[in-house]
Amino acid sequence: MEASRDFQKQILGYGLLTAEILYRMPDYPKLLQSFLWQTEDLAPHFPELKKFLRFWETEIEGRIHAVRLAHQNLIGPADFRYADCEIRIH
């Protein structure tokens, strides 16, 4: 049985990334708008975020003003531990 791709990413250190992108559209340059985006990404280099921001810069007219990040590892020390004993019945 092979582990799922999502589980493999968690073991490799990927975590949940939430990015708030503040941007301005050319039609309303004085109006600052917000876009929330979530994905699984690898801290501290954030390759998925960088890929998304390159896409934004080339394909979307809204000029980025600021990006705020929140990142949480999905597996931490409290979530992963070995069993202390094994109990067999029958």
Phi, psi and omega in degrees: 000127182264140179291149180292158180299320179298317179295319178300319178295321179296318179296326180285353177108003178294148179220176180280122179251129171243124180240130172256119181254118176263130186214165177235135176270149182300327181290331182227072187294340180273350182264120178266122183249160184236140177227126177259136183222135178233143175199173171268131183214164185254112179280152002264003185272337176049063181297324180293319178297315179300319178298316180295319180292326174297318176300314181302311183299326183269331189248342185245136184287338183292124180279128183288129177264315182201156176229127176247139185240148168224132183225135179225123175296139182277334176238122179238180182303327182283342184267341186233116178207158180273150177289141179281333182207171178230130181244123179251135177242122183069000000 
